[in-house]
Amino acid sequence: MSMAELLDKAGRYTDGQGYDRVDEECEAFFYLLNEIDGGGPTRKSNRPLMNRVDELFAPFASVARAALRELPDEPSAE
């Protein structure tokens, strides 16, 4: 999946009704997507785009890592 696809999906997901898991607004994802699509930076920054995307997804990565620790190592043989 490309970075543009990832940002688009994340933006659409966070724009969905009832989304309240992480304190990110859909606009944050769409601003970065706009920058990739050639719209230029909507929010001025001297930091590389990849670093800003990493920072934006950090809360999601943290939740995913925590959830992975809760999963069993092997599927049960039931």
C-alpha positions as a Markdown table, in Angstrom:
| # | Residue | x | y | z |
|---|---|---|---|---|
| 1 | Met | 0.0 | 0.0 | 0.0 |
| 2 | Ser | 1.4 | 3.4 | -0.9 |
| 3 | Met | 1.7 | 6.2 | 1.6 |
| 4 | Ala | -1.1 | 8.1 | -0.3 |
| 5 | Glu | -3.4 | 5.1 | 0.0 |
| 6 | Leu | -2.6 | 4.7 | 3.7 |
| 7 | Leu | -3.3 | 8.4 | 4.4 |
| 8 | Asp | -6.5 | 8.3 | 2.4 |
| 9 | Lys | -7.8 | 5.2 | 4.3 |
| 10 | Ala | -6.8 | 6.6 | 7.6 |
| 11 | Gly | -8.5 | 9.9 | 6.8 |
| 12 | Arg | -11.7 | 8.2 | 5.7 |
| 13 | Tyr | -11.7 | 6.0 | 8.8 |
| 14 | Thr | -11.2 | 8.8 | 11.3 |
| 15 | Asp | -13.9 | 10.8 | 9.5 |
| 16 | Gly | -16.3 | 8.0 | 10.1 |
| 17 | Gln | -19.2 | 8.3 | 12.5 |
| 18 | Gly | -18.4 | 7.4 | 16.1 |
| 19 | Tyr | -14.6 | 7.4 | 15.7 |
| 20 | Asp | -13.1 | 8.2 | 19.0 |
| 21 | Arg | -10.2 | 5.9 | 19.6 |
| 22 | Val | -7.3 | 8.3 | 19.1 |
| 23 | Asp | -7.2 | 12.0 | 19.3 |
| 24 | Glu | -6.5 | 12.6 | 15.6 |
| 25 | Glu | -8.9 | 14.4 | 13.3 |
| 26 | Cys | -9.3 | 13.3 | 9.7 |
| 27 | Glu | -7.9 | 16.6 | 8.5 |
| 28 | Ala | -4.4 | 15.7 | 9.7 |
| 29 | Phe | -4.3 | 12.7 | 7.4 |
| 30 | Phe | -5.9 | 14.6 | 4.5 |
| 31 | Tyr | -3.4 | 17.5 | 4.9 |
| 32 | Leu | -0.5 | 15.1 | 4.4 |
| 33 | Leu | -2.3 | 13.4 | 1.5 |
| 34 | Asn | -2.8 | 16.8 | -0.2 |
| 35 | Glu | 1.0 | 17.4 | 0.2 |
| 36 | Ile | 1.8 | 14.1 | -1.5 |
| 37 | Asp | -0.7 | 14.8 | -4.3 |
| 38 | Gly | 1.2 | 18.0 | -5.2 |
| 39 | Gly | -0.8 | 20.5 | -3.2 |
| 40 | Gly | 2.2 | 21.5 | -1.2 |
| 41 | Pro | 2.4 | 21.7 | 2.6 |
| 42 | Thr | -0.9 | 22.9 | 4.2 |
| 43 | Arg | 0.9 | 23.3 | 7.5 |
| 44 | Lys | 4.4 | 24.7 | 7.2 |
| 45 | Ser | 7.1 | 22.4 | 8.5 |
| 46 | Asn | 10.8 | 21.9 | 8.1 |
| 47 | Arg | 10.5 | 18.3 | 8.9 |
| 48 | Pro | 10.5 | 15.6 | 6.2 |
| 49 | Leu | 7.0 | 14.3 | 5.2 |
| 50 | Met | 7.9 | 10.7 | 6.3 |
| 51 | Asn | 8.8 | 11.9 | 9.8 |
| 52 | Arg | 5.4 | 13.7 | 10.1 |
| 53 | Val | 3.6 | 10.6 | 8.8 |
| 54 | Asp | 5.4 | 8.4 | 11.3 |
| 55 | Glu | 4.5 | 10.8 | 14.1 |
| 56 | Leu | 0.8 | 10.9 | 13.1 |
| 57 | Phe | 0.6 | 7.1 | 13.1 |
| 58 | Ala | 2.6 | 6.6 | 16.3 |
| 59 | Pro | -0.6 | 6.3 | 18.5 |
| 60 | Phe | -2.0 | 3.7 | 16.2 |
| 61 | Ala | 1.2 | 1.7 | 16.1 |
| 62 | Ser | 1.4 | 1.8 | 19.9 |
| 63 | Val | -2.2 | 0.5 | 20.2 |
| 64 | Ala | -1.5 | -2.2 | 17.6 |
| 65 | Arg | 1.7 | -3.3 | 19.4 |
| 66 | Ala | -0.2 | -3.6 | 22.7 |
| 67 | Ala | -2.9 | -5.6 | 21.1 |
| 68 | Leu | -0.4 | -8.0 | 19.6 |
| 69 | Arg | 1.0 | -8.8 | 23.0 |
| 70 | Glu | -2.5 | -9.9 | 24.1 |
| 71 | Leu | -2.9 | -12.4 | 21.2 |
| 72 | Pro | -2.0 | -16.0 | 21.8 |
| 73 | Asp | 1.3 | -17.2 | 20.3 |
| 74 | Glu | -0.4 | -20.1 | 18.4 |
| 75 | Pro | -4.0 | -20.7 | 17.4 |
| 76 | Ser | -5.8 | -23.2 | 19.6 |
| 77 | Ala | -6.3 | -26.7 | 18.3 |
| 78 | Glu | -10.1 | -26.7 | 18.9 |
